[in-house]
Amino acid sequence: MPTGSSKTEQHFAPVILAGGSGTRFWPRSRRKLAKQVLALDGERTMIQQTVERLSPLTEPTDIWVITNELLAELISEQLPEISKEHILSEPAARNTAPACALAAILLEKTAPETVLGIFPSDHVVKDQTRFAEVIRAGVELAAGGSRIVVIGVPPTRPETGYGYIELGASVDSASGVAVRRVKRFTEKPHRALAEEFLASGNYAWNGGIFLWSAKTLVEAIREHCSAMAPLLEEIAAAYGTPEFERVFAEVYPKCENISIDYAVLEPRSARGERGAEIYCLPGDFGWNDLGCWDALHEHASGCKPDEESKPNVVEGDDPLCISIDSCGNYVNAPGKVVALVGVMNLVVVQTKDALLITTRERSQDVGKVVAELKAAGRDDLI
Amino acid sequence: MPTGSSKTEQHFAPVILAGGSGTRFWPRSRRKLAKQVLALDGERTMIQQTVERLSPLTEPTDIWVITNELLAELISEQLPEISKEHILSEPAARNTAPACALAAILLEKTAPETVLGIFPSDHVVKDQTRFAEVIRAGVELAAGGSRIVVIGVPPTRPETGYGYIELGASVDSASGVAVRRVKRFTEKPHRALAEEFLASGNYAWNGGIFLWSAKTLVEAIREHCSAMAPLLEEIAAAYGTPEFERVFAEVYPKCENISIDYAVLEPRSARGERGAEIYCLPGDFGWNDLGCWDALHEHASGCKPDEESKPNVVEGDDPLCISIDSCGNYVNAPGKVVALVGVMNLVVVQTKDALLITTRERSQDVGKVVAELKAAGRDDLI
């Protein structure tokens, strides 16, 4: 179990959630090659970038990864600096609450004051320095109390696919990073509500990053998830013994399938702005969750969502791209020269066995292709 | 030289013109893999289909092919039934007049009454039976006189890329195939004129198929191309001798670069409808010159140019295609499963080294890609 790290004042253990299946980047992403293990942005994979981003804050030996059985081996290869004992394979997908809670219970046994950080494994961040600054401030804030720290990304569009954080009073902060209390969480609002949130200036996107002491999270789980807590205690008790795998496989699937937001943050926020002790730090470090090919185009081209004539983004090995009267296209075609003639805002992605043709606007529907392939029994393609 | 064939009443020698470079089917077509040697439509290549189509009319030993040095070997492999001595490689591209005339001069030396048929190597015909019927009637008409027979395809749209034939008086015909005299040839009219032609009902597209006796063509060349005739005589004199290749290479490039239409048909038609003795037979056998990817989509889908919602045409090895809210696309992606989401009327063609993305409407501009590749020094891709 963890030993003290000098990189933050407090002992800090990041838990990277890497169990997602990421069908929206089909045909590049597959069940065994989910988004987090793909190099969608640069040469390093998303999870490698995530670990790299945390390196100013902690030692790799303090990092935990929770993933699934299809991805564990590849993740272990991609992250040789992470101890194999810290890479846990969920026997069944149970959303984020059981994964976060299990990590907290494991840490709480030996170092209850450890600050636990939950980090998605498949988001991108442009400003690594600012990221480290904000997370460091969050770790300080979460340490030695029952405070919960969340990261709120400044919204740039009325996105209906994200959770929103309603911000409350400002709090004095020694770190120089602005701190607000959290009033409320709202999951995926409808369009009109999202527009209202955006216009009010008082809402942030929930970036899926949370910081709290192991003790605080374990207490919250015991309070809000009374059925789940004893199951996870049983698994944690077997950790490090030859029985672990069997117990994990038998008990974990009994946990409720629920997100940490629904399981802990929302009920806790019901205590009211002051009582909840949930604090929001600004995720103003160029965050993007790369939810679909369109988002990758936006990220890779460096252009804003409302920009008119966007550049083509062509990812491949051949530096030559012939573009005639074409703009705003995203093409991913390793090993090919790409020629565009009179086309706009398309997404074309080619792999060894598949070719996807869609538009930037429709790229969020790519999951439907995976569903149809599944229905057609084409497991070789998903 | 030719011996008598029993397949038509008259001795008939088809000359297949296969020197085209076909950049409009890039990236499938390349300099060394021009349209005529590709299997764009079915399993047989365009030139193999052309030979097959002529088989009810002649023996393969009577067929001649005129091509270029880049394609000769492949054509010889694709057409093992054609004698190697009948496959001529032009030392330089000089359009259709020198090629047709050379064939005529070679044949005229031993069998001046032979009916020479000029056939493009890269067109498709749907109704092979009707094709044979019309060509047989044309051979009869061209035999034993100085008549020139052309095939006029009934026009279906105001195409500005074709030559038009203005039809004159009807002529009695024993063959049952309608015969009209030809008044005039008009190359590539502008749009308004093409619309006028179409509306008048008195014009046909020039299908590039001509029938005449060797003697008639040689006389026409001597009359209208007085500079070219002696050059071709010199080449023909060397045919069958060890000197042939050297003479061909030295002399042929001196010939004027001109089409048979401009060189012979237009000046001859100036004699007037009766004097010219040019006759038109209907090319009503489902002709398509497959000028671009859009034309191939039309041909392969079997739909008419003015049909609204067109089907997708997906050419590849995998029978599965996932199409969500998509129509009218042409996709050529061997070895891949293709998924379409919310896209219409696109053309996407993928080869080992290239990926073309355009629209059906813009597919006629694919030649510009080849020009840009050439300018970029990428001979590996053209």
Chai-1 contact restraints between the chains, C-beta under 6 A:
chainA,res_idxA,chainB,res_idxB,connection_type,confidence,min_distance_angstrom,max_distance_angstrom,comment,restraint_id
A,I322,B,V369,contact,1.0,0.0,6.0,A-B,restraint_1
A,I322,B,E372,contact,1.0,0.0,6.0,A-B,restraint_2
A,I324,B,K368,contact,1.0,0.0,6.0,A-B,restraint_3
A,A333,B,L355,contact,1.0,0.0,6.0,A-B,restraint_4
A,K336,B,A354,contact,1.0,0.0,6.0,A-B,restraint_5
A,K336,B,L355,contact,1.0,0.0,6.0,A-B,restraint_6
A,V337,B,A354,contact,1.0,0.0,6.0,A-B,restraint_7
A,V337,B,L381,contact,1.0,0.0,6.0,A-B,restraint_8
A,V338,B,L355,contact,1.0,0.0,6.0,A-B,restraint_9
A,A339,B,L356,contact,1.0,0.0,6.0,A-B,restraint_10
A,A339,B,V369,contact,1.0,0.0,6.0,A-B,restraint_11
A,L340,B,I357,contact,1.0,0.0,6.0,A-B,restraint_12
A,V341,B,T358,contact,1.0,0.0,6.0,A-B,restraint_13
A,V341,B,R362,contact,1.0,0.0,6.0,A-B,restraint_14
A,V341,B,D365,contact,1.0,0.0,6.0,A-B,restraint_15
A,G342,B,T358,contact,1.0,0.0,6.0,A-B,restraint_16
A,G342,B,T359,contact,1.0,0.0,6.0,A-B,restraint_17
A,G342,B,R362,contact,1.0,0.0,6.0,A-B,restraint_18
A,V343,B,I357,contact,1.0,0.0,6.0,A-B,restraint_19
A,V348,B,I357,contact,1.0,0.0,6.0,A-B,restraint_20
A,A354,B,K336,contact,1.0,0.0,6.0,A-B,restraint_21
A,A354,B,V337,contact,1.0,0.0,6.0,A-B,restraint_22
A,L355,B,A333,contact,1.0,0.0,6.0,A-B,restraint_23
A,L355,B,K336,contact,1.0,0.0,6.0,A-B,restraint_24
A,L355,B,V338,contact,1.0,0.0,6.0,A-B,restraint_25
A,L356,B,A339,contact,1.0,0.0,6.0,A-B,restraint_26
A,I357,B,L340,contact,1.0,0.0,6.0,A-B,restraint_27
A,I357,B,V343,contact,1.0,0.0,6.0,A-B,restraint_28
A,I357,B,V348,contact,1.0,0.0,6.0,A-B,restraint_29
A,T358,B,V341,contact,1.0,0.0,6.0,A-B,restraint_30
A,T358,B,G342,contact,1.0,0.0,6.0,A-B,restraint_31
A,T359,B,G342,contact,1.0,0.0,6.0,A-B,restraint_32
A,R362,B,V341,contact,1.0,0.0,6.0,A-B,restraint_33
A,R362,B,G342,contact,1.0,0.0,6.0,A-B,restraint_34
A,D365,B,V341,contact,1.0,0.0,6.0,A-B,restraint_35
A,K368,B,I324,contact,1.0,0.0,6.0,A-B,restraint_36
A,V369,B,I322,contact,1.0,0.0,6.0,A-B,restraint_37
A,V369,B,A339,contact,1.0,0.0,6.0,A-B,restraint_38
A,E372,B,I322,contact,1.0,0.0,6.0,A-B,restraint_39
A,L381,B,V337,contact,1.0,0.0,6.0,A-B,restraint_40
